[in-house]
């Protein structure tokens, strides 16, 4: 199948790198009239990963939607990555995904076998997560796209948002950075098969294990690191929480091959959008440019960024080390002093 079709050649951009920039998105949503409902615990005004609506004193509904153009040439792999990425938003809220609907756009000349494989990848990843895909919607489109609308559940008192970080919290991250650079290099035919296989394994890894571990501890804020990059999502966390973040780049797992390509200037367009959005809020210090680029790099199906009570950080990190691709202690949260929101070292 992979030899017969190159899905990434059918799209102008790939994966979460296709997201509208955070700054532009805020402007587009800025003056829209929204119905007020006290049971809506989290809405789009919070720049969070999913919406949360309280049903009872012990149950709240978590809803999200995510889809994008191909980030892998193999249809099955593309479907699995897109599904894992969509499910991640519910995990980031501390919830458990339960139901999903397919969202699909297909070119007229895409083979039935390729479409089936995209869907099979999504269905099998959903099955791994314990999620039932109950239907969906498809349209014709010159560029293929796939994703899921996901519904999950969480206790109203245990909802995790990106705006609850507190001074003194420790920042933990669960996947390495550099996926956007690798997928850009792959689209240019530069990536070797072993590195490509590694990238696909990362992107198809669910954040379920990370979620299952973190809900046992005092995690004050969480977001998944996807299209806006670590610094874009970190900026939203810092602004929403009214704090500043101190990021220790020595503690971050950068994919070595991605670093090499970043030094060569092989960078996704989304990296520049993320830099335009977040750069004014970041004090880069003496951090090398290629490391900065990877901090702005749009991740597809990236890891969870958690702000954890300092007394729980070591225990949670130890548990994550056994269950996630790359458990990292990457910095701390401090009281906001005005000016920049994120300080690199």
PEWO-V694730 format. One record per residue. N is the residue number from 1. RES is the residue in one small letter. PHI is phi in whole degrees, 0 to 359 (* if undefined). OMEGA is omega in whole degrees, -180 to 180 (none if undefined). D_CENTER is the distance of its C-alpha to the mean C-alpha in Angstrom with 1 decimal. Layout:
n | res | phi | omega | d_center
N | RES | PHI | OMEGA | D_CENTER
N | RES | PHI | OMEGA | D_CENTER
This chain:
n | res | phi | omega | d_center
1 | x | * | -176 | 27.6
2 | x | 294 | 180 | 25.6
3 | x | 284 | -175 | 28.9
4 | x | 270 | -174 | 29.7
5 | x | 216 | 176 | 26.7
6 | x | 241 | -174 | 24.1
7 | x | 300 | -176 | 21.4
8 | x | 294 | 178 | 19.7
9 | x | 285 | -179 | 23.2
10 | x | 270 | -175 | 23.1
11 | x | 231 | -179 | 20.3
12 | x | 278 | 177 | 20.3
13 | x | 214 | -170 | 16.6
14 | x | 230 | 171 | 13.9
15 | x | 53 | -178 | 10.5
16 | x | 290 | 173 | 7.9
17 | x | 294 | 179 | 10.7
18 | x | 275 | -177 | 12.7
19 | x | 296 | 170 | 11.1
20 | x | 297 | -178 | 13.9
21 | x | 301 | -176 | 13.9
22 | x | 299 | 180 | 13.3
23 | x | 295 | 178 | 17.1
24 | x | 295 | -179 | 18.3
25 | x | 299 | 179 | 16.3
26 | x | 299 | 178 | 17.9
27 | x | 293 | -179 | 21.3
28 | x | 295 | -176 | 21.0
29 | x | 266 | -167 | 20.5
30 | x | 305 | -173 | 22.8
31 | x | 248 | -180 | 26.1
32 | x | 284 | 179 | 25.2
33 | x | 281 | -177 | 27.4
34 | x | 234 | 178 | 25.6
35 | x | 294 | 179 | 27.6
36 | x | 274 | 177 | 27.8
37 | x | 214 | -177 | 27.6
38 | x | 298 | 178 | 27.8
39 | x | 277 | 175 | 26.1
40 | x | 280 | -175 | 22.8
41 | x | 280 | 179 | 21.2
42 | x | 220 | 177 | 17.9
43 | x | 235 | -176 | 17.8
44 | x | 289 | 180 | 16.2
45 | x | 293 | -179 | 18.4
46 | x | 264 | -177 | 16.3
47 | x | 54 | -177 | 13.1
48 | x | 263 | -173 | 11.3
49 | x | 279 | -178 | 8.7
50 | x | 205 | 174 | 11.7
51 | x | 268 | 180 | 15.5
52 | x | 227 | -179 | 17.8
53 | x | 235 | -177 | 21.5
54 | x | 283 | 178 | 24.2
55 | x | 262 | 179 | 26.5
56 | x | 220 | 178 | 28.8
57 | x | 295 | -176 | 29.2
58 | x | 240 | -176 | 27.3
59 | x | 215 | 175 | 24.8
60 | x | 229 | -179 | 22.0
61 | x | 267 | 176 | 20.1
62 | x | 247 | -179 | 16.3
63 | x | 228 | 178 | 15.3
64 | x | 206 | 175 | 12.4
65 | x | 215 | 179 | 12.3
66 | x | 206 | 176 | 10.1
67 | x | 207 | -179 | 11.9
68 | x | 197 | 177 | 12.4
69 | x | 288 | -175 | 15.2
70 | x | 301 | 173 | 15.8
71 | x | 246 | 177 | 14.0
72 | x | 222 | 179 | 16.6
73 | x | 285 | -180 | 20.3
74 | x | 285 | -176 | 21.0
75 | x | 302 | -180 | 20.6
76 | x | 299 | -179 | 20.0
77 | x | 296 | 177 | 17.2
78 | x | 302 | -180 | 15.6
79 | x | 298 | -179 | 15.9
80 | x | 293 | 179 | 14.6
81 | x | 296 | -179 | 11.3
82 | x | 299 | 179 | 10.9
83 | x | 293 | 179 | 11.9
84 | x | 300 | 180 | 9.7
85 | x | 295 | -179 | 6.5
86 | x | 293 | -180 | 8.5
87 | x | 295 | -175 | 9.8
88 | x | 300 | -178 | 6.8
89 | x | 298 | 178 | 7.3
90 | x | 289 | 177 | 10.8
91 | x | 301 | -179 | 10.5
92 | x | 297 | 178 | 8.9
93 | x | 274 | -176 | 12.1
94 | x | 83 | -175 | 14.3
95 | x | 265 | 175 | 15.2
96 | x | 244 | 177 | 16.3
97 | x | 290 | -177 | 15.6
98 | x | 230 | -177 | 19.0
99 | x | 230 | 178 | 19.4
100 | x | 210 | 175 | 17.7
101 | x | 235 | 177 | 19.1
102 | x | 290 | 169 | 18.6
103 | x | 234 | -172 | 18.0
104 | x | 216 | 171 | 19.6
105 | x | 235 | -175 | 21.3
106 | x | 227 | 173 | 23.8
107 | x | 292 | -179 | 26.4
108 | x | 301 | -174 | 29.9
109 | x | 264 | 176 | 30.7
110 | x | 285 | -173 | 27.8
111 | x | 293 | 178 | 29.5
112 | x | 300 | 180 | 29.5
113 | x | 296 | 180 | 28.7
114 | x | 295 | 178 | 25.5
115 | x | 299 | 179 | 24.4
116 | x | 300 | -178 | 25.3
117 | x | 292 | 175 | 23.3
118 | x | 301 | -180 | 20.1
119 | x | 296 | -180 | 20.8
120 | x | 297 | 177 | 21.9
121 | x | 299 | 179 | 18.7
122 | x | 293 | -179 | 16.8
123 | x | 295 | -177 | 19.7
124 | x | 288 | 176 | 19.9
125 | x | 290 | 175 | 16.2
126 | x | 297 | 178 | 16.7
127 | x | 299 | 178 | 20.0
128 | x | 301 | -179 | 18.6
129 | x | 277 | -176 | 16.5
130 | x | 78 | -176 | 19.8
131 | x | 249 | 178 | 18.7
132 | x | 259 | 172 | 21.4
133 | x | 273 | -170 | 20.8
134 | x | 255 | -179 | 23.7
135 | x | 154 | 178 | 23.9
136 | x | 155 | -178 | 22.2
137 | x | 211 | 180 | 23.2
138 | x | 226 | 177 | 23.7
139 | x | 223 | 173 | 25.1
140 | x | 275 | -177 | 26.6
141 | x | 202 | 178 | 24.9
142 | x | 300 | 178 | 25.7
143 | x | 253 | 178 | 22.1
144 | x | 292 | 176 | 20.4
145 | x | 213 | 179 | 17.2
146 | x | 207 | 175 | 15.8
147 | x | 181 | -176 | 13.4
148 | x | 222 | 162 | 14.0
149 | x | 262 | -169 | 15.0
150 | x | 241 | 174 | 14.6
151 | x | 241 | 177 | 16.9
152 | x | 221 | -177 | 17.0
153 | x | 224 | 178 | 19.2
154 | x | 205 | 173 | 19.3
155 | x | 289 | -177 | 22.3
156 | x | 305 | -178 | 22.7
157 | x | 276 | -176 | 23.5
158 | x | 242 | 178 | 20.5
159 | x | 292 | 174 | 17.7
160 | x | 256 | 178 | 15.1
161 | x | 239 | 176 | 13.9
162 | x | 270 | -174 | 12.5
163 | x | 240 | -178 | 16.2
164 | x | 248 | -178 | 18.1
165 | x | 298 | -177 | 18.1
166 | x | 236 | 176 | 21.7
167 | x | 306 | -177 | 23.8
168 | x | 99 | 179 | 24.4
169 | x | 299 | 176 | 21.0
170 | x | 257 | 180 | 19.6
171 | x | 265 | 176 | 16.0
172 | x | 242 | 179 | 14.5
173 | x | 226 | -169 | 11.5
174 | x | 244 | 175 | 11.1
175 | x | 222 | 177 | 10.2
176 | x | 288 | -179 | 11.9
177 | x | 254 | 175 | 11.1
178 | x | 131 | -177 | 12.5
179 | x | 299 | -179 | 11.0
180 | x | 298 | 177 | 11.5
181 | x | 294 | -179 | 15.0
182 | x | 297 | -179 | 15.8
183 | x | 291 | 175 | 15.0
184 | x | 292 | 177 | 17.1
185 | x | 296 | 180 | 19.8
186 | x | 294 | 179 | 19.8
187 | x | 297 | 178 | 20.4
188 | x | 271 | 179 | 23.3
189 | x | 77 | -175 | 24.7
190 | x | 262 | -170 | 24.3
191 | x | 271 | 177 | 22.3
192 | x | 284 | -176 | 24.3
193 | x | 297 | -179 | 24.0
194 | x | 291 | 179 | 23.1
195 | x | 292 | 178 | 20.2
196 | x | 297 | 179 | 19.0
197 | x | 298 | 178 | 19.3
198 | x | 297 | 179 | 17.5
199 | x | 299 | 180 | 14.4
200 | x | 294 | 177 | 14.6
201 | x | 296 | 178 | 15.0
202 | x | 298 | -175 | 11.9
203 | x | 288 | 178 | 9.8
204 | x | 267 | 178 | 12.0
205 | x | 280 | 178 | 11.9
206 | x | 294 | 172 | 11.0
207 | x | 271 | -179 | 9.7
208 | x | 297 | -179 | 13.1
209 | x | 296 | 178 | 15.1
210 | x | 296 | 178 | 13.1
211 | x | 296 | -178 | 13.4
212 | x | 299 | 178 | 17.0
213 | x | 285 | -171 | 17.8
214 | x | 291 | -177 | 16.5
215 | x | 289 | 177 | 18.3
216 | x | 272 | -175 | 21.5
217 | x | 234 | -180 | 21.4
218 | x | 275 | 174 | 21.5
219 | x | 265 | -175 | 17.9
220 | x | 269 | -180 | 18.2
221 | x | 207 | 179 | 14.7
222 | x | 205 | 171 | 11.1
223 | x | 209 | 174 | 7.6
224 | x | 268 | -177 | 4.2
225 | x | 270 | -177 | 3.8
226 | x | 232 | -168 | 2.7
227 | x | 297 | -179 | 6.2
228 | x | 271 | 179 | 8.1
229 | x | 74 | -179 | 8.0
230 | x | 300 | -177 | 9.1
231 | x | 284 | 175 | 12.2
232 | x | 292 | 178 | 11.0
233 | x | 291 | 177 | 8.8
234 | x | 295 | 176 | 11.7
235 | x | 298 | 178 | 14.2
236 | x | 298 | 178 | 13.2
237 | x | 294 | -179 | 13.5
238 | x | 295 | 180 | 16.8
239 | x | 294 | -178 | 18.2
240 | x | 295 | -178 | 17.4
241 | x | 268 | -177 | 18.9
242 | x | 69 | -177 | 21.8
243 | x | 227 | 170 | 21.4
244 | x | 234 | -178 | 20.8
245 | x | 248 | 175 | 18.7
246 | x | 249 | -172 | 20.5
247 | x | 254 | 178 | 18.4
248 | x | 266 | -176 | 20.3
249 | x | 295 | 177 | 19.2
250 | x | 292 | -180 | 21.6
251 | x | 269 | -176 | 19.5
252 | x | 269 | 176 | 16.3
253 | x | 274 | 174 | 16.0
254 | x | 268 | 177 | 15.9
255 | x | 294 | -173 | 16.5
256 | x | 305 | -180 | 20.2
257 | x | 296 | 178 | 20.4
258 | x | 294 | 176 | 17.6
259 | x | 299 | 180 | 19.7
260 | x | 297 | 179 | 22.7
261 | x | 293 | 178 | 21.4
262 | x | 297 | 177 | 20.2
263 | x | 298 | 179 | 23.8
264 | x | 279 | -179 | 25.0
265 | x | 89 | 177 | 23.2
266 | x | 275 | -171 | 21.0
267 | x | 228 | 179 | 18.1
268 | x | 285 | 178 | 15.9
269 | x | 302 | -179 | 16.9
270 | x | 299 | 178 | 13.5
271 | x | 298 | 180 | 14.1
272 | x | 291 | 176 | 17.3
273 | x | 297 | 180 | 15.9
274 | x | 294 | 178 | 13.5
275 | x | 296 | 179 | 16.6
276 | x | 299 | -179 | 18.8
277 | x | 285 | -167 | 16.7
278 | x | 259 | -170 | 16.3
279 | x | 304 | -179 | 19.2
280 | x | 295 | -178 | 21.8
281 | x | 259 | -172 | 20.3
282 | x | 244 | 171 | 20.0
283 | x | 262 | -171 | 23.0
284 | x | 282 | -177 | 22.5
285 | x | 60 | -180 | 25.7
286 | x | 254 | -178 | 26.8
287 | x | 292 | -178 | 23.5
288 | x | 301 | -176 | 23.9
289 | x | 301 | -178 | 22.6
290 | x | 294 | 175 | 20.7
291 | x | 290 | 176 | 18.8
292 | x | 301 | -180 | 18.1
293 | x | 302 | -180 | 16.9
294 | x | 288 | 175 | 14.3
295 | x | 288 | 175 | 13.2
296 | x | 266 | -174 | 12.7
297 | x | 299 | 177 | 11.3
298 | x | 292 | 179 | 8.5
299 | x | 263 | 172 | 6.2
300 | x | 251 | -176 | 5.9
301 | x | 52 | -180 | 4.9
302 | x | 283 | -176 | 4.5
303 | x | 276 | 177 | 6.4
304 | x | 266 | 172 | 7.4
305 | x | 257 | -175 | 9.4
306 | x | 240 | 170 | 12.6
307 | x | 254 | -167 | 15.8
308 | x | 244 | 174 | 18.5
309 | x | 309 | -175 | 22.3
310 | x | 302 | -180 | 24.1
311 | x | 284 | -180 | 26.4
312 | x | 256 | -170 | 23.7
313 | x | 298 | -177 | 21.5
314 | x | 295 | -179 | 23.7
315 | x | 294 | 179 | 23.9
316 | x | 294 | 179 | 20.3
317 | x | 300 | 179 | 19.6
318 | x | 297 | 179 | 22.4
319 | x | 291 | 179 | 21.1
320 | x | 296 | -180 | 17.6
321 | x | 302 | -179 | 19.4
322 | x | 273 | -168 | 20.9
323 | x | 223 | -177 | 17.9
324 | x | 238 | -177 | 14.7
325 | x | 300 | -178 | 14.4
326 | x | 202 | 178 | 14.9
327 | x | 282 | -174 | 15.7
328 | x | 226 | 170 | 16.2
329 | x | 259 | -167 | 18.0
330 | x | 245 | 178 | 17.0
331 | x | 156 | -177 | 19.0
332 | x | 220 | 176 | 20.3
333 | x | 254 | 179 | 20.5
334 | x | 227 | 176 | 23.7
335 | x | 296 | -178 | 25.6
336 | x | 285 | -178 | 25.2
337 | x | 252 | -175 | 28.2
338 | x | 92 | 179 | 27.7
339 | x | 85 | -175 | 26.5
340 | x | 296 | -179 | 23.4
341 | x | 256 | -177 | 20.4
342 | x | 230 | -179 | 19.0
343 | x | 240 | -180 | 21.5
344 | x | 264 | 175 | 20.9
345 | x | 214 | none | 23.3
